[in-house]
Amino acid sequence: MYAIVEINGQQFKVEQGQKLFVNHIQNAENGQTVEFDKVLLVDKDGAITVGAPTIQGAKVVCEVLDHLVKGDKVLIFHKKRRKGYRKLNGYRHQFTQVSVKEVIA
């Protein structure tokens, strides 16, 4: 059984026991249980249910493993040729690691 759920503006295909890195959840703490109710699709042993836009009563229950994980460094380089203009900027995106406990549909 799997589901497609929207978490912080991104869609994920989730199954029970799976670990995910999602966009940073502001008020999450380690060990806390988080529920996501924007379930778009559920596949239960071949029986597919599609929401319009979401499925009523369906939710995904997750546990927060690490509330703040920094991703790889992303470098942004700007250059204008023959003008001597070069600028290097970078950042590290923040994620929250969650583990899917169950999919309720």
C-alpha positions as a Markdown table, in Angstrom:
| # | Residue | x | y | z |
|---|---|---|---|---|
| 1 | Met | 0.0 | 0.0 | 0.0 |
| 2 | Tyr | 1.3 | 3.4 | -0.9 |
| 3 | Ala | 0.0 | 7.0 | -1.1 |
| 4 | Ile | 0.9 | 10.2 | -2.8 |
| 5 | Val | 0.8 | 13.0 | -0.3 |
| 6 | Glu | 1.6 | 16.7 | -0.4 |
| 7 | Ile | 4.0 | 17.9 | 2.3 |
| 8 | Asn | 5.0 | 21.6 | 2.4 |
| 9 | Gly | 4.2 | 22.2 | -1.3 |
| 10 | Gln | 6.0 | 19.0 | -2.6 |
| 11 | Gln | 4.4 | 15.7 | -3.5 |
| 12 | Phe | 5.9 | 12.4 | -2.2 |
| 13 | Lys | 5.1 | 8.7 | -2.8 |
| 14 | Val | 5.2 | 7.2 | 0.7 |
| 15 | Glu | 4.9 | 3.7 | 2.1 |
| 16 | Gln | 4.9 | 2.5 | 5.6 |
| 17 | Gly | 8.4 | 2.4 | 7.2 |
| 18 | Gln | 9.9 | 4.7 | 4.6 |
| 19 | Lys | 12.2 | 7.6 | 5.6 |
| 20 | Leu | 11.9 | 11.0 | 3.8 |
| 21 | Phe | 13.7 | 14.3 | 3.7 |
| 22 | Val | 11.0 | 17.0 | 3.4 |
| 23 | Asn | 11.2 | 20.8 | 3.4 |
| 24 | His | 11.9 | 22.1 | 6.9 |
| 25 | Ile | 8.9 | 21.9 | 9.3 |
| 26 | Gln | 9.0 | 24.9 | 11.6 |
| 27 | Asn | 7.5 | 23.6 | 14.9 |
| 28 | Ala | 8.7 | 20.0 | 14.7 |
| 29 | Glu | 10.8 | 18.4 | 17.4 |
| 30 | Asn | 12.6 | 15.1 | 17.5 |
| 31 | Gly | 10.2 | 12.2 | 18.3 |
| 32 | Gln | 7.1 | 14.2 | 17.6 |
| 33 | Thr | 4.3 | 12.7 | 15.6 |
| 34 | Val | 3.1 | 14.7 | 12.6 |
| 35 | Glu | 0.0 | 14.0 | 10.5 |
| 36 | Phe | -0.4 | 15.1 | 6.8 |
| 37 | Asp | -4.0 | 15.1 | 5.5 |
| 38 | Lys | -3.4 | 16.3 | 1.9 |
| 39 | Val | -3.5 | 12.8 | 0.4 |
| 40 | Leu | -3.9 | 12.9 | -3.3 |
| 41 | Leu | -3.9 | 9.2 | -4.2 |
| 42 | Val | -4.0 | 5.9 | -2.4 |
| 43 | Asp | -3.2 | 2.4 | -3.9 |
| 44 | Lys | -4.4 | -0.3 | -1.6 |
| 45 | Asp | -3.5 | -3.7 | -3.2 |
| 46 | Gly | -4.3 | -2.6 | -6.7 |
| 47 | Ala | -7.4 | -0.6 | -5.8 |
| 48 | Ile | -6.5 | 3.0 | -6.7 |
| 49 | Thr | -8.4 | 5.9 | -5.1 |
| 50 | Val | -7.8 | 9.3 | -6.6 |
| 51 | Gly | -8.9 | 12.4 | -4.7 |
| 52 | Ala | -10.5 | 15.5 | -6.2 |
| 53 | Pro | -8.3 | 17.2 | -5.1 |
| 54 | Thr | -7.8 | 15.3 | -1.9 |
| 55 | Ile | -9.2 | 12.1 | -0.3 |
| 56 | Gln | -11.5 | 12.8 | 2.6 |
| 57 | Gly | -10.5 | 11.1 | 5.9 |
| 58 | Ala | -7.1 | 9.8 | 4.5 |
| 59 | Lys | -3.9 | 10.9 | 6.3 |
| 60 | Val | -0.3 | 9.9 | 6.6 |
| 61 | Val | 1.2 | 9.6 | 10.1 |
| 62 | Cys | 4.9 | 10.3 | 10.4 |
| 63 | Glu | 7.4 | 10.6 | 13.2 |
| 64 | Val | 10.1 | 13.3 | 13.2 |
| 65 | Leu | 13.6 | 11.7 | 13.3 |
| 66 | Asp | 15.7 | 14.9 | 12.9 |
| 67 | His | 14.0 | 18.3 | 12.9 |
| 68 | Leu | 16.9 | 20.1 | 11.1 |
| 69 | Val | 19.2 | 18.5 | 8.5 |
| 70 | Lys | 21.2 | 20.7 | 6.2 |
| 71 | Gly | 21.5 | 19.6 | 2.6 |
| 72 | Asp | 24.5 | 19.8 | 0.2 |
| 73 | Lys | 25.9 | 23.2 | -0.5 |
| 74 | Val | 24.5 | 24.8 | -3.7 |
| 75 | Leu | 26.8 | 27.3 | -5.4 |
| 76 | Ile | 25.4 | 30.1 | -7.6 |
| 77 | Phe | 28.0 | 31.8 | -9.8 |
| 78 | His | 27.2 | 35.0 | -11.8 |
| 79 | Lys | 29.6 | 36.4 | -14.4 |
| 80 | Lys | 29.5 | 39.0 | -17.1 |
| 81 | Arg | 32.1 | 38.4 | -19.7 |
| 82 | Arg | 34.8 | 41.0 | -20.4 |
| 83 | Lys | 33.5 | 43.3 | -17.6 |
| 84 | Gly | 35.4 | 41.9 | -14.7 |
| 85 | Tyr | 32.2 | 41.0 | -12.9 |
| 86 | Arg | 32.2 | 37.8 | -10.9 |
| 87 | Lys | 30.0 | 36.9 | -7.9 |
| 88 | Leu | 29.9 | 33.6 | -6.0 |
| 89 | Asn | 27.1 | 32.9 | -3.6 |
| 90 | Gly | 25.9 | 29.7 | -2.0 |
| 91 | Tyr | 23.5 | 28.3 | 0.5 |
| 92 | Arg | 22.5 | 25.0 | 2.2 |
| 93 | His | 18.9 | 24.0 | 2.1 |
| 94 | Gln | 17.2 | 22.9 | 5.4 |
| 95 | Phe | 15.3 | 19.7 | 5.6 |
| 96 | Thr | 13.4 | 17.7 | 8.2 |
| 97 | Gln | 13.8 | 13.9 | 8.3 |
| 98 | Val | 10.6 | 12.0 | 8.9 |
| 99 | Ser | 9.7 | 8.3 | 9.1 |
| 100 | Val | 6.3 | 7.1 | 7.8 |
| 101 | Lys | 4.5 | 5.2 | 10.6 |
| 102 | Glu | 1.2 | 4.4 | 8.8 |
| 103 | Val | -1.0 | 5.4 | 5.9 |
| 104 | Ile | -4.7 | 5.7 | 6.9 |
| 105 | Ala | -7.2 | 5.5 | 4.1 |
